[in-house]
Amino acid sequence: MSALHLEAELAVDCGNDLGESILWDAETSTLSWVDIHRGKLQRWNDQSQLRTEQLTERVGAIGLREGGGFVAGFAGGFALLDKDGRCQRLLRSIEEDLPTTRLNDGKVDRQGRFICGGMDEATDQQHISGVYRLDPDGTAQRIVDRVACTNSIAFSPDGTRMYFSDMPTRSIIAYAYDIDTGIPHDPVVIADGTEHPGLPDGSTVDADGCLWNARWGVGKVVRYTPAGAVDMVVEVPATNPTCPAFGGPDLATLYITSARFGRSQAELAKEPLAGSVFSVRPGAGGMVEPRFKG
């Protein structure tokens, strides 16, 4: 059976250099995401203009917090932000002994812990970073080793499966996830890159347990069944989509961030909407975003 193909349309014209980590706050009906290299937090809803907050450093990933505000994976470590994006507290530095790495991709798990991993930005990128679990008490533990570029972190609806990709490997892995300890184990490759072109970037999971993965380099978001079969493809009018998230009042709109980063001026002239947020209603729905309990 061939995959269903859909087309995403412009939702927010924001010209991000590297838009990422998009999520929907059901309590405030607000879409939030980051522009990594510019160190910006952006928020938008249908009734307001785009709001942009300049953060204190580059930011790879955010998650919602109980009581409002965000947990953030800054380039150098974890922090708590208030609802306006102001840094309330730096929690913990990460990989201080590795000057070429930074935190890159993360999600709050179903139990309220923030899972966030790093990447090596060196020209000769190495598998020297890791994935960390930030607990509500502010302690952090490394839970995945030997990572070059963390992406695709997402959790199944019941929280017992954690998805992950070390982007250069092209593979997407499903871990069994211990919901009591927050430890992933028994990794299984569900996609090895031969089933669809592009590199695996950010992901989200829908209410049916399928994984939606942004494919960097080919302008698509792909839906994988839990078994790894591709059953839906969303065409995005930007070569480098970065992260999808379900939102809207019915959680049935898929929003997709994208990047201008790495594209030449000639290439950008052919895709002027690169760096925008796009949307599509694919006939599937998402779940309410979990919140960090710290």
URQUI-V606319 format. One record per pair of residues at least 12 apart in sequence whose ideal C-beta (glycine too) atoms are under 8 Angstrom apart, sorted by the first residue. I is the first residue (numbers start at 1). GAP is how many residues later the second one is. If there is no record, write none. Layout:
<<I | GAP> <I | GAP>>
This chain:
<<1 | 230> <3 | 219> <3 | 220> <3 | 227> <3 | 228> <3 | 229> <3 | 230> <4 | 227> <4 | 228> <4 | 229> <5 | 227> <5 | 228> <5 | 229> <5 | 230> <6 | 226> <6 | 227> <6 | 228> <6 | 229> <6 | 274> <6 | 276> <7 | 227> <7 | 228> <7 | 273> <8 | 213> <8 | 226> <8 | 227> <8 | 228> <8 | 229> <8 | 246> <8 | 248> <8 | 270> <8 | 271> <8 | 272> <9 | 269> <9 | 270> <9 | 271> <10 | 227> <10 | 263> <10 | 266> <10 | 267> <10 | 268> <10 | 269> <11 | 244> <11 | 265> <11 | 266> <11 | 267> <11 | 268> <12 | 19> <12 | 32> <12 | 38> <12 | 264> <12 | 265> <13 | 260> <13 | 263> <14 | 21> <14 | 28> <14 | 30> <14 | 36> <14 | 261> <14 | 262> <14 | 263> <15 | 245> <15 | 260> <15 | 261> <16 | 17> <16 | 19> <16 | 22> <16 | 26> <16 | 241> <16 | 242> <16 | 243> <16 | 244> <16 | 259> <16 | 260> <17 | 18> <17 | 19> <17 | 20> <17 | 21> <17 | 242> <17 | 243> <17 | 244> <17 | 258> <18 | 17> <18 | 18> <18 | 19> <18 | 20> <18 | 224> <18 | 241> <18 | 242> <18 | 243> <19 | 14> <19 | 15> <19 | 16> <19 | 17> <19 | 23> <19 | 223> <19 | 224> <19 | 238> <19 | 239> <19 | 240> <19 | 256> <19 | 257> <19 | 258> <20 | 13> <20 | 14> <20 | 15> <20 | 16> <20 | 40> <20 | 41> <20 | 85> <20 | 182> <20 | 222> <20 | 223> <20 | 237> <20 | 239> <21 | 12> <21 | 13> <21 | 38> <21 | 39> <21 | 40> <21 | 41> <21 | 84> <21 | 85> <21 | 181> <21 | 222> <21 | 236> <22 | 180> <22 | 221> <22 | 222> <22 | 223> <22 | 233> <22 | 234> <22 | 235> <22 | 255> <23 | 39> <23 | 40> <23 | 41> <23 | 222> <23 | 224> <23 | 266> <24 | 221> <24 | 222> <24 | 223> <24 | 224> <24 | 227> <24 | 231> <24 | 262> <24 | 265> <25 | 39> <25 | 264> <26 | 225> <26 | 262> <26 | 263> <28 | 17> <29 | 16> <29 | 17> <29 | 220> <30 | 13> <30 | 14> <30 | 15> <31 | 12> <31 | 13> <31 | 14> <31 | 214> <31 | 216> <31 | 224> <31 | 246> <32 | 30> <32 | 38> <33 | 29> <33 | 210> <33 | 224> <33 | 244> <34 | 25> <34 | 26> <34 | 27> <34 | 28> <36 | 22> <36 | 23> <36 | 24> <36 | 68> <37 | 21> <37 | 224> <38 | 20> <39 | 15> <39 | 16> <39 | 17> <39 | 18> <39 | 19> <39 | 20> <40 | 12> <40 | 13> <40 | 14> <40 | 15> <40 | 19> <41 | 12> <41 | 14> <41 | 18> <41 | 21> <41 | 29> <41 | 40> <41 | 44> <44 | 233> <53 | 31> <53 | 32> <53 | 33> <55 | 17> <55 | 19> <55 | 26> <55 | 30> <55 | 32> <56 | 18> <56 | 31> <57 | 17> <57 | 18> <57 | 19> <58 | 16> <58 | 17> <58 | 44> <59 | 13> <59 | 14> <59 | 15> <59 | 16> <60 | 13> <60 | 14> <60 | 15> <60 | 42> <60 | 43> <60 | 44> <60 | 45> <60 | 46> <60 | 56> <60 | 58> <61 | 12> <61 | 42> <61 | 43> <61 | 44> <61 | 45> <61 | 46> <61 | 55> <62 | 19> <62 | 44> <63 | 43> <63 | 44> <63 | 45> <63 | 51> <63 | 226> <63 | 227> <63 | 228> <63 | 229> <64 | 44> <64 | 225> <64 | 226> <64 | 227> <64 | 228> <65 | 15> <65 | 226> <65 | 227> <65 | 229> <66 | 46> <66 | 225> <66 | 226> <66 | 227> <68 | 14> <68 | 15> <69 | 12> <69 | 13> <69 | 14> <69 | 19> <70 | 13> <70 | 15> <71 | 37> <71 | 43> <71 | 63> <71 | 221> <71 | 223> <72 | 15> <73 | 30> <73 | 31> <73 | 33> <73 | 41> <73 | 43> <74 | 29> <75 | 27> <75 | 28> <76 | 17> <76 | 18> <76 | 20> <76 | 26> <76 | 27> <77 | 13> <77 | 14> <77 | 15> <77 | 16> <77 | 17> <77 | 26> <78 | 12> <78 | 13> <78 | 14> <78 | 16> <78 | 25> <78 | 36> <78 | 38> <78 | 56> <78 | 60> <78 | 62> <79 | 12> <80 | 214> <91 | 43> <91 | 47> <91 | 49> <91 | 203> <92 | 42> <92 | 46> <92 | 47> <92 | 48> <94 | 24> <94 | 38> <94 | 46> <95 | 23> <95 | 34> <95 | 35> <98 | 22> <98 | 30> <98 | 31> <100 | 20> <100 | 21> <100 | 22> <100 | 28> <101 | 17> <101 | 18> <101 | 19> <101 | 20> <101 | 27> <101 | 28> <102 | 16> <102 | 17> <102 | 19> <103 | 13> <103 | 14> <103 | 15> <103 | 29> <104 | 12> <104 | 13> <104 | 14> <104 | 15> <104 | 45> <104 | 46> <104 | 47> <105 | 12> <105 | 45> <105 | 46> <105 | 47> <105 | 48> <105 | 97> <105 | 138> <106 | 44> <106 | 47> <107 | 46> <107 | 47> <107 | 48> <108 | 181> <108 | 182> <108 | 183> <108 | 184> <109 | 46> <109 | 50> <109 | 53> <109 | 68> <109 | 70> <109 | 73> <109 | 181> <110 | 45> <110 | 48> <110 | 49> <110 | 69> <110 | 180> <111 | 48> <111 | 68> <111 | 71> <111 | 179> <111 | 182> <112 | 24> <112 | 178> <112 | 179> <112 | 180> <112 | 181> <112 | 182> <113 | 20> <113 | 21> <113 | 22> <113 | 23> <113 | 69> <113 | 179> <113 | 180> <114 | 19> <114 | 20> <114 | 178> <114 | 180> <115 | 16> <115 | 17> <115 | 18> <115 | 19> <115 | 28> <115 | 38> <115 | 47> <115 | 67> <116 | 15> <116 | 16> <116 | 18> <116 | 34> <116 | 37> <117 | 12> <117 | 13> <117 | 14> <117 | 15> <117 | 27> <117 | 30> <117 | 33> <117 | 36> <117 | 47> <118 | 12> <118 | 13> <118 | 14> <118 | 29> <118 | 32> <119 | 28> <119 | 29> <119 | 30> <119 | 31> <119 | 48> <120 | 28> <120 | 29> <125 | 23> <125 | 24> <125 | 43> <126 | 22> <127 | 19> <127 | 20> <127 | 21> <127 | 39> <128 | 18> <128 | 19> <128 | 20> <129 | 18> <129 | 19> <129 | 20> <129 | 21> <130 | 12> <130 | 13> <130 | 14> <130 | 15> <130 | 16> <130 | 17> <131 | 12> <131 | 13> <131 | 16> <131 | 19> <131 | 22> <131 | 33> <133 | 49> <133 | 50> <134 | 158> <134 | 160> <135 | 47> <135 | 159> <136 | 156> <136 | 157> <136 | 158> <137 | 157> <138 | 156> <141 | 41> <143 | 39> <143 | 40> <143 | 41> <144 | 20> <144 | 40> <147 | 19> <148 | 18> <148 | 19> <148 | 20> <148 | 21> <149 | 17> <149 | 18> <149 | 19> <150 | 14> <150 | 15> <150 | 16> <150 | 17> <151 | 13> <151 | 14> <151 | 15> <151 | 16> <151 | 49> <151 | 50> <151 | 51> <151 | 52> <152 | 12> <152 | 13> <152 | 15> <152 | 20> <152 | 48> <152 | 49> <152 | 50> <152 | 51> <152 | 59> <152 | 61> <153 | 50> <154 | 49> <154 | 50> <154 | 51> <154 | 57> <155 | 22> <155 | 50> <156 | 21> <156 | 49> <156 | 53> <156 | 70> <157 | 48> <157 | 50> <157 | 52> <157 | 130> <159 | 18> <159 | 20> <160 | 16> <160 | 17> <160 | 19> <161 | 13> <161 | 14> <161 | 15> <161 | 16> <161 | 65> <162 | 12> <162 | 13> <162 | 15> <162 | 22> <163 | 12> <163 | 27> <163 | 40> <163 | 42> <163 | 48> <164 | 20> <164 | 23> <165 | 35> <165 | 38> <165 | 48> <167 | 32> <167 | 33> <167 | 34> <167 | 49> <168 | 31> <169 | 24> <170 | 22> <170 | 23> <170 | 29> <170 | 30> <171 | 18> <171 | 20> <171 | 21> <171 | 22> <171 | 29> <172 | 17> <172 | 18> <172 | 19> <172 | 28> <172 | 31> <172 | 39> <172 | 41> <172 | 52> <172 | 56> <173 | 14> <173 | 15> <173 | 16> <173 | 17> <174 | 13> <174 | 14> <174 | 16> <174 | 52> <175 | 12> <175 | 13> <190 | 21> <190 | 34> <190 | 36> <190 | 37> <190 | 38> <191 | 22> <191 | 33> <191 | 37> <195 | 33> <195 | 34> <195 | 35> <196 | 19> <196 | 24> <196 | 26> <196 | 34> <196 | 37> <197 | 18> <197 | 20> <197 | 21> <198 | 17> <198 | 18> <198 | 19> <198 | 20> <198 | 22> <199 | 16> <199 | 17> <199 | 18> <200 | 13> <200 | 14> <200 | 15> <200 | 16> <201 | 12> <201 | 13> <201 | 14> <201 | 15> <201 | 39> <201 | 40> <201 | 41> <201 | 42> <202 | 12> <202 | 40> <202 | 41> <202 | 42> <202 | 55> <203 | 40> <203 | 41> <204 | 39> <204 | 40> <204 | 41> <204 | 42> <204 | 82> <205 | 81> <205 | 82> <206 | 17> <206 | 40> <206 | 78> <206 | 79> <206 | 80> <206 | 81> <207 | 44> <207 | 77> <207 | 78> <207 | 79> <207 | 80> <208 | 76> <209 | 17> <210 | 13> <210 | 14> <210 | 15> <210 | 16> <210 | 21> <210 | 74> <211 | 12> <211 | 13> <211 | 15> <212 | 12> <212 | 32> <212 | 42> <213 | 31> <214 | 22> <214 | 27> <214 | 28> <214 | 29> <214 | 30> <214 | 42> <214 | 43> <215 | 26> <216 | 24> <216 | 25> <216 | 26> <217 | 22> <217 | 23> <218 | 21> <219 | 16> <219 | 17> <219 | 18> <219 | 19> <219 | 20> <219 | 21> <219 | 22> <220 | 13> <220 | 14> <220 | 15> <220 | 16> <220 | 21> <221 | 12> <221 | 13> <221 | 15> <221 | 20> <221 | 23> <221 | 33> <221 | 35> <222 | 12> <223 | 59> <223 | 61> <232 | 50> <232 | 52> <234 | 20> <234 | 22> <234 | 46> <234 | 48> <236 | 20> <236 | 22> <236 | 42> <237 | 34> <237 | 36> <237 | 41> <238 | 20> <238 | 21> <238 | 33> <238 | 35> <238 | 36> <238 | 37> <238 | 38> <238 | 40> <239 | 24> <239 | 28> <239 | 32> <239 | 35> <240 | 18> <240 | 19> <240 | 20> <240 | 21> <240 | 22> <240 | 23> <240 | 34> <241 | 15> <241 | 16> <241 | 17> <241 | 37> <242 | 14> <242 | 15> <242 | 16> <242 | 17> <243 | 13> <243 | 14> <244 | 12> <244 | 13> <245 | 41> <245 | 44> <246 | 38> <246 | 39> <246 | 40> <246 | 41> <247 | 39> <250 | 35> <251 | 34> <251 | 35> <251 | 36> <251 | 37> <252 | 29> <252 | 31> <252 | 32> <252 | 33> <252 | 34> <253 | 26> <253 | 27> <253 | 28> <254 | 25> <254 | 26> <254 | 27> <254 | 28> <254 | 30> <254 | 32> <255 | 22> <255 | 23> <255 | 24> <256 | 21> <256 | 22> <256 | 23> <256 | 24> <257 | 20> <258 | 15> <258 | 16> <258 | 17> <258 | 18> <258 | 19> <258 | 20> <259 | 15> <259 | 16> <260 | 14> <260 | 15>>
